[in-house]
Amino acid sequence: MRLALQASGAHMRSDHVLSRVGSKAADDRAFVDDALKGLGERPARSSIPSNAFDFLALAFLTALAVLVCFTAKDYAISNDEGVQHHYGELIIAYYRSGLRVRDLFSFDNLYLYGGLFDVTAIALGQVIPIDIYELRHILCAATGIAGIALSGAAARLIAGPRAGFIATIALALCGAWYGAMFNHTKDIPFAAAMSGATLVLLRLARQLPAPRAVDLVVFGCLAGAALGLRSYGLLVFVYLGIAILIYLPWTESCGARLTFVANSVLKTCPAMAGAYLLMILAWPWAALSPLNPIRGLFAFSEFQYAIRTLFAGHVYEMAKVPRAYVPFYLFIRVPLITQAGAALGMTSLLWLPLKKGSHRWRELALLSTMILLPLGCQALVHGPAFSGMRHFLFVLPPLAVLAGVGLSDFLDAIAVRSRRLAWAALAAMCASFLSEGVLLARLHPYENLSYNAMVGGLPGAFRRYDLDYWFNSMPEAIRMLETFVRETTPPGDIKSPTIYSVAVCGERPAFDHTVTLPQLRWDFRSEWDESEFFIAPTHMNCDRDLDGAIIGRVERMGVPIAYVKDRRAIVKHPTTDVSSPLTRQIPAANEIAREFRQLSSSGQAF
């Protein structure tokens, strides 16, 4: 009897072991199937602890902040900064006067934009004793770093710390983002606000139809900040509506779905109201009529400036660019490793399981919409476009998030087949990102000129696509000119220097803010071709407008970005002498703004 019981127990234990083995094998097969598809609702598996990726991301962002502080002075004043700064002054004057001083509504077309960044910069300038344009660059770069961090946080929310770290790296090493961080003071802050709104929207969508109050408050603030910069911020509410549709309980009754939508809309209304309030504080024109924000959005689609742009070697007016202009610039500007990761993230929608309680499919679908919708609308409506993808920088954060998720899932899928192959894939990924970092270092401070291998990098883009459209190389060109003048000025002319007219294919504020020699003056001749010196970028072949002996060349990677020319052997008029050295004071911000105001009143504003 005892032997029978022992045999029976052994048989039962054997069956239990076989059952566990079979169950484990089934689990393993299920995991392999998911991994091979780049899926899995679980956080990414890695031999590296997840908190290590959080530490690496934090260390990277800290290093980035230090780098910004040390290099902010290397970036020139952009063409728009003078007028934008003055627009901020007009907004402040409007509120200080009790809404009576209304000059801001007639200041060129700036009233169609929000002035949140400009007002903030002016307020900080009252308490931080540094040059106002250096402060603007630091503030803009700070918002750029915030956008990077928020994108990493969004990827982490979806797929874990490793995906978050990859997304952080992907956005920071995108030259179109990092190169714009210092003086695209409308586009980068707007993109950063949209990135923050995206992160909170992902959190909020998981809680529908009853999101938490704190998430609604933060979402309203970030949406209002985006609207306080550009009317494109209205897209936030479009994305909110799409999120409600994506999370709709389609398997339930029609009444349940209608209740879900109604409750979701009612619960998020306070966030929209808060966003509207913040918007009108930073954008006074939007407060004049409830429909003005929408009118501003449509006004942008009808802008007709006398601005030309390059696309595949052809010159187009901004309103006549090909429909593929913006998407193609995105294709040739964003690093290929980031595009590959984003493609993996998007295509995973084709086989991700859409099941109850699953967020991955819905979140990737929402992020994909945030990229495809604005690009598709621009191509469909055929709106005007110029300066490459400048006005669409806000699609880069969701693209980086998708890249983080896609590349992290790809590593998981490879690891199932072979651990060595996974390490090889990781090494290739690191090498690709490292090469992007080296490229940006070689281009500094012209990281915005980075192009990927699809057009042969910067050499392949030379004179075929937009390059230094804001003449950021002007300070370096001016230093070359000043060095030349010092070295060629006879000792006897030190006390009575000759005053030279300098023709510049750029805007005056950047010139006045940089030049230090009293001999060099912004073009004051009656005709442009009468100036003794000429500095110009190679963008749009502006360097070919005037002849002269080349005395300086700003270049990166063997590609000329700007030229400095001596025209004294060409011009026929006598130079102007003065009896005493000219003391030159660099115009302060309000003086520069006054100059732009005078240009605007005379019909010469740009």
C-alpha positions in Angstrom: 0.0 0.0 0.0 2.8 2.4 0.9 4.6 1.6 -2.3 1.5 2.3 -4.3 1.0 5.6 -2.5 4.6 6.6 -3.2 4.3 5.6 -6.8 1.1 7.6 -7.1 2.7 10.6 -5.5 5.7 10.3 -7.7 3.4 10.1 -10.7 1.5 13.2 -9.5 4.8 15.1 -9.0 6.0 14.1 -12.4 2.7 15.3 -14.0 3.1 18.6 -12.0 6.7 19.0 -13.2 5.7 18.3 -16.8 2.8 20.7 -16.4 5.1 23.5 -15.2 7.6 22.7 -17.9 4.8 22.9 -20.5 3.5 26.1 -19.1 6.9 27.6 -19.0 7.5 26.5 -22.6 4.2 28.1 -23.7 5.1 31.3 -21.9 8.5 31.3 -23.5 7.0 30.8 -26.9 4.5 33.6 -26.3 7.4 35.9 -25.2 9.4 35.0 -28.3 6.5 35.7 -30.5 6.0 39.1 -28.9 9.6 40.0 -28.9 10.1 39.0 -32.5 7.3 41.5 -33.4 8.9 44.2 -31.2 6.0 44.1 -28.9 5.2 43.4 -25.2 3.3 45.3 -22.7 6.1 44.7 -20.2 9.0 47.1 -19.8 11.9 46.5 -22.0 14.2 43.6 -20.8 17.8 44.4 -20.5 20.8 43.2 -18.7 21.4 46.8 -17.6 19.3 47.8 -14.5 16.5 50.2 -15.5 17.5 52.8 -13.0 20.9 53.0 -14.7 19.2 54.4 -17.8 17.4 57.0 -15.7 20.8 58.0 -14.2 22.4 58.2 -17.7 19.5 60.3 -19.0 19.8 62.7 -16.0 23.6 62.9 -16.4 23.2 63.6 -20.1 20.7 66.4 -19.6 23.0 67.9 -16.9 26.0 67.9 -19.3 23.8 69.4 -21.9 22.8 72.3 -19.6 26.5 72.9 -18.8 27.3 72.9 -22.5 24.6 75.5 -23.2 25.9 77.8 -20.5 29.4 77.8 -21.9 28.4 78.1 -25.6 25.4 80.5 -25.6 27.7 83.4 -26.6 28.7 81.6 -29.8 25.4 82.0 -31.5 24.4 85.1 -33.5 21.3 87.3 -33.3 18.7 86.0 -35.7 16.9 88.1 -38.2 13.7 88.1 -36.1 15.0 88.7 -32.6 15.0 92.5 -32.8 11.3 92.8 -33.9 10.2 90.0 -31.5 11.9 91.7 -28.6 10.1 94.9 -29.4 6.8 93.1 -29.8 7.3 91.9 -26.2 7.8 95.5 -25.1 4.6 96.5 -26.9 2.6 93.8 -25.1 4.0 95.0 -21.7 3.2 98.7 -22.7 -0.4 97.6 -23.6 -1.1 96.1 -20.2 0.7 98.9 -18.3 -1.4 101.5 -20.0 -4.6 99.8 -19.0 -5.1 98.5 -22.6 -5.0 102.0 -24.1 -1.6 101.8 -25.9 -2.5 99.6 -28.9 0.6 99.9 -31.0 1.1 96.2 -30.9 -1.9 95.6 -33.1 -0.3 97.5 -36.0 3.3 96.3 -35.6 3.8 94.5 -38.9 2.1 91.0 -38.5 3.5 90.2 -35.1 0.0 90.5 -33.6 -0.7 87.1 -35.2 1.8 85.5 -32.8 1.8 85.1 -29.1 4.5 86.9 -27.1 5.0 84.6 -24.1 8.7 84.1 -24.8 9.4 87.7 -25.5 7.5 89.0 -22.4 9.3 86.4 -20.2 12.7 87.4 -21.6 12.1 91.1 -20.9 10.9 90.3 -17.3 14.0 88.2 -16.7 16.2 90.9 -18.2 15.1 93.2 -15.4 16.6 91.0 -12.8 19.5 89.2 -14.6 22.3 91.6 -15.5 23.5 90.1 -18.8 23.1 91.1 -22.4 19.5 90.7 -23.4 20.2 88.7 -26.5 22.5 86.3 -24.6 19.7 86.0 -22.1 17.2 85.2 -24.9 19.6 82.5 -26.2 20.0 80.9 -22.8 16.3 81.0 -22.2 15.5 79.5 -25.6 18.1 76.8 -25.1 16.6 76.0 -21.7 13.2 75.4 -23.2 15.0 73.2 -25.8 16.5 71.1 -23.1 13.1 70.9 -21.4 11.6 69.6 -24.7 14.3 67.0 -24.8 13.7 65.9 -21.2 9.9 65.8 -21.7 10.3 63.7 -24.8 12.4 61.2 -22.9 9.8 61.1 -20.2 7.1 60.4 -22.7 9.1 57.5 -24.2 9.8 56.2 -20.7 6.1 56.3 -19.9 5.3 54.1 -22.9 8.2 51.6 -22.9 10.4 52.1 -19.9 13.7 53.8 -18.9 15.8 52.5 -21.8 13.3 53.9 -24.4 13.3 57.2 -22.5 17.1 57.4 -22.6 17.2 56.6 -26.3 14.6 59.3 -27.1 16.5 61.8 -25.1 19.7 61.1 -27.1 17.8 61.0 -30.4 16.3 64.5 -30.0 19.4 66.1 -28.5 21.7 64.9 -31.3 19.3 66.0 -34.0 21.0 69.1 -35.5 17.7 70.5 -36.7 16.7 70.7 -33.0 20.0 71.5 -31.2 21.1 74.0 -33.8 17.8 75.9 -33.5 17.8 75.8 -29.6 19.6 79.1 -29.3 17.9 81.6 -31.6 14.7 80.1 -32.9 12.9 81.9 -30.1 9.4 81.1 -31.4 9.8 77.6 -32.8 11.8 75.9 -30.1 9.7 77.2 -27.1 6.6 76.3 -29.0 7.9 72.8 -29.7 8.9 72.3 -26.1 5.4 73.4 -24.9 3.9 70.9 -27.3 6.3 68.2 -26.1 5.2 68.8 -22.5 1.5 68.8 -23.5 2.1 65.5 -25.3 3.5 63.9 -22.2 0.6 65.0 -20.0 -1.9 64.0 -22.7 -0.5 60.5 -22.7 -1.0 60.3 -18.9 -4.3 62.0 -19.1 -5.6 59.7 -21.8 -5.0 56.6 -19.7 -7.4 58.1 -17.1 -10.3 59.0 -19.4 -13.1 59.6 -18.8 -12.1 60.9 -15.4 -8.6 62.3 -15.5 -6.9 63.6 -12.3 -7.2 67.3 -11.5 -3.4 67.8 -11.3 -2.9 66.4 -14.9 -5.7 68.7 -16.2 -4.1 71.7 -14.6 -0.6 70.9 -16.0 -2.1 70.1 -19.4 -4.0 73.4 -19.5 -0.9 75.4 -18.6 1.2 73.7 -21.3 -1.5 74.0 -23.9 -1.9 77.7 -23.0 1.9 78.2 -23.3 1.9 76.7 -26.7 -1.0 79.0 -27.8 0.8 81.9 -26.2 3.5 81.4 -28.8 1.8 80.2 -32.0 -1.7 79.6 -33.1 -0.6 76.1 -34.1 -1.1 75.3 -30.4 -4.8 74.7 -31.3 -3.5 71.3 -32.5 -3.3 70.3 -28.8 -7.1 70.2 -28.6 -7.3 68.3 -31.9 -4.9 65.7 -30.3 -7.1 65.6 -27.2 -10.1 64.8 -29.3 -8.2 62.1 -31.2 -7.1 60.6 -27.8 -10.7 60.5 -26.7 -11.6 58.6 -29.9 -8.7 56.2 -29.6 -9.6 55.3 -26.0 -13.3 55.0 -26.8 -14.7 51.7 -25.5 -15.7 50.4 -29.0 -16.8 47.0 -27.6 -19.5 48.5 -25.4 -22.9 49.8 -26.3 -23.5 53.1 -28.2 -24.9 54.7 -25.1 -21.8 53.8 -23.1 -19.6 55.3 -25.8 -21.6 58.5 -25.9 -21.3 58.7 -22.1 -17.6 58.2 -22.3 -17.2 61.0 -24.8 -19.5 63.4 -22.9 -17.7 62.8 -19.6 -14.3 63.1 -21.2 -15.2 66.4 -22.7 -16.8 67.8 -19.6 -13.8 66.8 -17.4 -11.3 68.4 -19.7 -13.2 71.6 -20.2 -11.5 73.3 -17.2 -8.1 72.6 -18.8 -9.2 74.2 -22.1 -10.5 77.2 -20.2 -7.2 77.6 -18.3 -5.3 77.3 -21.6 -7.5 80.0 -23.1 -6.8 82.4 -20.2 -3.1 81.9 -20.4 -3.2 82.4 -24.2 -5.0 85.8 -24.1 -2.5 87.1 -21.5 0.4 86.4 -23.8 -1.5 87.1 -27.0 -3.7 90.2 -26.6 -5.0 90.0 -30.2 -6.6 86.7 -29.4 -8.7 88.4 -26.7 -10.3 90.8 -29.1 -12.5 88.1 -30.5 -13.2 84.5 -29.6 -12.4 83.4 -33.2 -9.2 85.3 -33.6 -7.0 82.3 -32.7 -8.6 80.4 -35.6 -8.3 83.4 -37.8 -4.6 83.6 -37.0 -4.2 79.9 -37.9 -5.8 80.5 -41.3 -3.8 83.7 -41.8 -0.5 81.7 -41.6 -1.7 79.6 -44.5 -2.1 82.7 -46.6 1.2 84.5 -45.8 2.9 85.8 -49.0 6.3 87.2 -48.2 9.0 88.1 -50.8 11.0 85.2 -49.4 12.7 82.6 -51.6 13.9 79.1 -50.6 16.0 76.3 -52.0 14.7 72.8 -52.7 16.8 70.3 -54.6 18.8 73.0 -56.3 15.7 75.0 -57.5 14.6 78.4 -56.1 11.0 78.7 -55.1 8.9 81.5 -53.7 7.6 80.5 -50.3 4.0 80.1 -51.6 5.0 78.0 -54.5 7.1 75.3 -52.9 6.3 71.6 -53.8 3.8 69.8 -51.6 6.6 67.5 -50.4 8.8 70.4 -49.3 8.4 70.1 -45.5 8.2 66.2 -45.4 11.3 66.0 -47.6 13.3 68.4 -45.5 12.3 66.3 -42.5 13.6 63.2 -44.3 17.0 64.8 -45.1 17.5 66.6 -41.9 16.7 64.1 -39.2 19.4 61.5 -38.4 18.8 58.2 -40.2 19.0 56.2 -36.9 16.2 58.3 -35.5 14.1 57.8 -38.6 14.6 54.1 -38.5 13.5 53.9 -34.9 10.5 56.0 -35.5 9.5 53.8 -38.5 9.8 50.7 -36.3 7.6 52.4 -33.7 5.0 53.3 -36.3 4.9 50.0 -38.2 4.5 48.1 -34.9 0.9 49.4 -34.9 0.2 46.8 -37.6 0.7 43.9 -35.3 0.4 45.3 -31.8 -2.5 43.6 -29.9 -5.4 46.0 -29.3 -6.9 44.6 -26.1 -8.6 45.9 -23.0 -6.2 47.5 -20.6 -3.5 47.9 -23.3 -2.1 51.4 -23.7 0.9 50.7 -26.1 -1.1 50.6 -29.4 -3.2 53.7 -28.5 -0.2 55.7 -27.4 1.8 54.9 -30.5 -1.2 55.7 -32.7 -1.6 59.1 -31.0 2.1 59.9 -31.4 2.0 58.8 -35.1 -1.0 61.2 -35.6 1.0 64.1 -34.1 3.6 63.6 -36.8 1.5 62.7 -39.8 -1.4 65.1 -39.3 0.4 68.4 -39.4 2.7 67.3 -42.3 -0.3 65.9 -44.2 -2.3 69.1 -43.7 0.6 71.2 -44.9 1.0 69.1 -48.0 -2.8 68.9 -48.7 -3.5 72.6 -48.2 -0.2 73.5 -49.9 0.5 76.2 -47.4 3.5 78.4 -47.8 6.8 77.2 -46.4 10.3 78.4 -46.2 13.5 77.9 -44.2 13.3 74.2 -44.5 11.4 72.6 -41.6 11.8 75.6 -39.3 8.0 76.0 -38.7 7.6 72.3 -38.1 10.2 71.6 -35.4 7.3 70.6 -33.1 7.1 67.3 -34.9 10.6 66.3 -33.8 9.8 65.5 -30.1 7.0 62.9 -31.0 9.4 61.5 -33.7 12.1 61.1 -31.1 9.6 59.4 -28.7 8.7 56.9 -31.4 12.4 56.3 -32.1 13.0 55.6 -28.5 10.2 53.1 -28.3 11.0 51.5 -31.6 14.7 51.1 -31.0 14.2 49.7 -27.5 11.7 47.1 -28.8 14.1 46.2 -31.6 16.8 45.5 -29.1 14.4 43.2 -27.2 13.5 41.4 -30.3 17.1 40.8 -31.3 18.0 39.7 -27.7 15.5 36.8 -28.0 17.4 35.3 -30.9 21.0 36.0 -29.7 22.4 37.9 -26.8 25.6 38.6 -28.8 23.6 39.9 -31.8 21.7 42.2 -29.4 25.0 43.6 -28.1 26.2 44.1 -31.7 23.0 46.0 -32.5 23.4 48.1 -29.4 27.0 48.9 -30.4 25.9 49.9 -33.9 23.2 52.1 -32.4 25.7 53.8 -30.1 28.2 54.3 -32.9 25.4 55.9 -35.0 24.5 58.3 -32.3 28.1 59.0 -31.5 28.8 59.9 -35.2 25.9 62.4 -35.0 27.4 63.9 -31.9 30.8 64.2 -33.6 29.1 65.8 -36.6 27.5 68.5 -34.4 30.8 69.2 -32.7 32.5 69.7 -36.1 29.7 72.1 -37.2 29.6 74.2 -34.0 28.1 76.7 -33.8 26.2 75.9 -37.0 24.6 72.7 -35.9 21.5 73.8 -37.8 23.4 73.0 -41.0 23.4 69.3 -40.4 22.1 67.1 -43.2 22.0 63.3 -43.3 23.5 60.9 -45.8 20.5 60.9 -48.0 21.8 64.1 -49.6 25.5 63.5 -48.9 25.6 65.6 -45.7 26.5 69.3 -45.7 28.7 69.0 -48.8 25.8 67.5 -50.7 23.3 70.1 -49.5 25.6 73.0 -50.4 23.8 75.4 -52.8 21.0 72.9 -53.2 19.1 73.2 -49.9 18.7 75.9 -47.3 21.8 76.5 -45.2 22.7 79.6 -43.1 19.4 81.4 -43.8 19.7 83.6 -40.7 23.4 84.3 -41.3 24.5 82.9 -38.0 28.0 83.0 -39.4 28.0 86.8 -39.4 30.0 87.2 -36.1 32.7 84.8 -37.3 32.9 86.7 -40.6 33.1 90.0 -38.9 36.0 88.8 -36.7 37.8 87.8 -39.9 37.2 91.2 -41.4 38.4 93.0 -38.2 41.5 90.9 -38.1 42.2 91.8 -41.7 41.7 95.5 -41.1 43.9 95.6 -38.1 46.7 93.8 -39.9 46.5 96.0 -43.0 46.0 99.4 -41.4 49.2 101.5 -41.6 50.5 102.7 -38.2 49.9 106.3 -39.3 46.2 105.7 -39.6 45.7 104.6 -36.1 44.9 108.2 -34.8 42.9 109.1 -37.9 41.3 105.8 -39.1 39.6 105.5 -42.4 35.9 104.7 -42.2 34.8 101.8 -44.3 31.3 101.0 -45.5 30.4 97.3 -45.1 27.7 95.8 -47.2 26.1 92.9 -45.4 23.7 90.3 -46.8 22.0 90.1 -43.5 20.3 92.3 -40.8 21.8 95.2 -39.0 21.2 94.2 -35.3 23.5 91.3 -35.5 26.2 93.4 -37.2 26.0 96.3 -34.7 26.0 93.9 -31.8 29.2 92.2 -33.0 31.5 94.7 -34.6 34.1 96.4 -32.4 36.3 98.3 -34.8 35.3 102.0 -35.2 36.5 101.8 -38.8 33.7 99.5 -39.9 30.3 100.9 -40.4 27.0 99.3 -41.5 26.5 100.1 -45.2 26.1 103.9 -45.5 26.7 104.4 -49.2 24.0 105.6 -51.5 24.4 102.4 -53.5 25.1 98.9 -52.1 27.8 98.2 -54.6 29.8 101.3 -53.5 30.8 99.7 -50.1 34.4 98.9 -49.6 33.8 95.5 -47.9 31.2 92.8 -48.3 30.2 89.9 -46.1 27.5 87.4 -47.1 26.5 83.8 -46.5 26.5 81.3 -49.4 22.8 80.6 -48.7 20.8 81.5 -51.8 24.1 82.5 -53.5 24.1 85.8 -51.7 27.9 85.8 -51.7 27.7 86.2 -55.5 25.8 89.5 -55.4 29.0 91.6 -55.2 32.5 91.0 -56.5 35.7 91.5 -54.5 38.9 89.9 -53.3 38.2 87.1 -50.9 39.9 87.9 -47.6 38.0 85.5 -45.3 36.0 82.4 -45.6 33.8 80.8 -42.9 33.7 77.1 -43.5 32.8 73.7 -41.9 33.7 70.3 -43.3 35.3 72.0 -46.3 32.1 73.8 -47.2 32.1 77.6 -47.4 29.3 79.0 -45.3 30.1 82.7 -45.7 32.6 84.9 -47.5 34.4 88.2 -46.6 35.4 90.3 -49.6 37.6 93.4 -50.0 36.1 95.6 -52.7 38.4 98.7 -52.4 40.1 98.0 -55.7 36.7 98.0 -57.4 34.9 101.0 -55.9 35.7 104.4 -57.5 34.7 106.9 -54.8 37.1 108.2 -52.2 37.1 106.8 -48.7 35.9 108.9 -45.8 38.4 110.1 -43.2 37.7 111.5 -39.8 40.0 113.6 -37.6 39.5 111.6 -34.4 38.7 108.0 -33.6 35.1 107.2 -33.8 33.7 105.9 -30.5 31.1 103.3 -31.2 28.5 102.1 -28.8 26.7 98.8 -29.5 23.0 99.6 -29.6 21.0 98.4 -26.7 18.0 96.3 -27.2 15.6 99.2 -27.1 17.7 101.1 -29.6 17.6 98.1 -32.0 13.9 97.9 -31.5 13.5 101.6 -32.3 15.4 101.0 -35.6 13.0 98.2 -36.5 10.0 100.3 -35.6 11.2 103.1 -37.9 11.7 100.5 -40.7 8.2 99.2 -40.1 6.6 102.7 -40.3 8.4 103.4 -43.5 7.2 100.1 -45.1 10.5 98.4 -45.0 9.9 95.9 -42.3 10.6 92.3 -43.1 
